Amino acid sequence: MNIALADLKRICPLSRVERMAPFVEPLNAAMTEFDITTPARQAMFLAQLAHESGGFRYVREIASGEAYEDRADLGNDYPGDGVKFKGRGLIQITGRTNYSACGAALGLDLLSQPELLEPPANAARSAGWFWYSRGLNALADVDDFKRITKRINGGLNGYEERLAYYNRARKVMA
């Protein structure tokens, strides 16, 4: 099922339509490309993206990224990596390692131009890539929203908001 702008508005009722509109076609393309094609997969995917992007308002993390400096677990081994490779895209790809893998998968030079994750098409594709590469379709198929949240966030940060988005998305995608 393709998502329409009206559907996104129902999922993210506090978001402005003009801010969400540029993401409709890229989201549909990314969901097709990365086999996010069942109502359950789509509802969970859209709910997580809605939270991660602040209701499709942000494709670049608001924080400076300094908190990611010297984070070997993210591959941030060089001075400035935390700021350079802070969260971008609709799912907030973070860290040199993730940027490198995402760039290789999508054919983008993200190590030289991390801002390439910000345009709607790349923001949506990077989210689809992350979702697919982390096996999240399988977790969506067994309705494991909590494990999906942990794989995306590393914990349950914002879980209640994610769940509210999910409950609305399930109704939309039904």
N, C-alpha and C positions, 0 to 999 in steps of 0.2 A: 504494500500500500504506500502510495506517495503521501507525503505530508504537505499540507497547504498552509498558507499564512494564517488563515483563521484557526487552524489546528494549533499552530505554535502559540497563538494568542490565548487559546483556551488552556494550554499547558503553563504559560507564563503570563497570567492576567495582569501583572503589574508592569510588564515590559512594553515599551513603545513599539508600535507596528512598524514604523519606518526604520527602527534599529534592527528588527528581526527580518524584515523583507529580503535583504541581500543574502540571507543564509538559506532560504527555502530551497532553491534549485541545487546549491552545493550540498546541502544535507541529503536530498534525495539521491544525488549522484553518489555520494560517499556511502550511503546505506546500501545501494545496489552493488557498488564496487567491493565492499567488504562483507557482503552476505548478511547484512542486518535487515532481513527481509520478512521476518514474522512479526505479528503484532507485539508479542512479548519482548523480542529483541529490540524492536523500535521504541517501545515505551520505556524500557530501561535505559537505552542509549540516550534518548532525548532527555530523560529526567536527569541523568548524570551530567550531560552537557549543559542543561539549564542551570544546574547548581554551579558547576565549574566556571561558567562564563557570566554568572550574575544575571541570568535571564537573557542570554545572548547580547549582553551589553559590552563585554570585555573579551578581547582576544589577546591581551597582554596583561600579565599579572600586575596588580596595582602596586604591590610592594617593590622595593628596589631590587631585590634579589641578593642583597648582601648576606642574608641568612644562609645562602647556599654556597658561600665561599668555602673553599677547602673541604667540600663534601665529596670524599672519595667514592661514596656509594652512588653518587650521581656522575662520577667521572670528572668532576670539577677540580682538576689538578693544577691549573694555571691561575695566576693572579687575574682577577676580573671575570673569571668564568661564571661565578654566581650571578652577577649582574647581566652578563652577556646572554646566559642561557637560563634566564628566569622563565617562569611559566608563560607559554604562548599557545595560541590555537584554542579551539573550543574546549579541549580537555586539559589544557595547560601543560603541554609537554615541557619537562623541566630537566636541566642538566645536560652537560656535554655528551654523555653516553646516549641519552635518548634522542638528542638532536641529530647525532651522527647516524644512528640506526633509522630514524624517521626520514632523514634526508636521503639515505641510500635507498630506502624502500620507495620513496615518492619521486626520486630523481631531482632533488633540490639540494643546492649547496648551502645547507643550514649552518654549517660551521663558520662560513664566511659571512653569510647573510641570515642571521636568525630571525630577522623581521619578516622573512618570506612566509612564516607561519601565520601572519596576521590577516592577509586578504581572505575574504570568505571562502573561496574554493580551497585554499590550502589549510585554512583553519578547520574546515569540515573534514577534508581528506586526512589530515594528521590525526584527528579524533577517531576516524574510522580505522586508520592503521593501528593506532594504539589499542583500540577495542579488540580488533581482530588478532593482533599479535600477542595479546595477553589472554587469549582464549575466553573472552567474555561472552561470546555467543553461546558457548556450552553452558555457562553459568546462568545466562538468561533463560535458556531452554529448560532448566530445572528450577527456575524461579528463585535463584539465590542472590537477591538484591544486596544483602549484607556483604557477601564475599566480593561482589562486583565493586561495591563502595571501597572495601579495603584494598583491592588491587589498584584502583584508581588513585585513592588518596593515601594509602599506607595506614589508614585507621578509619575511624567513623566520624571524622570531622564533618559537621553540617548534615548529619544523618537524617534528622527530622525534616529539614528543608528538602533534602533529596527525596525522601519518602513522600512528601506532599506533592512534589513535581511528578513523581512516579504514579501516584494515585490519580492525578489528573490525566497524565499521559495514557494510562491504561484505559480510561474512559474514552479518550479521543481515538485511540488505536483499535478499539474493540470493533 
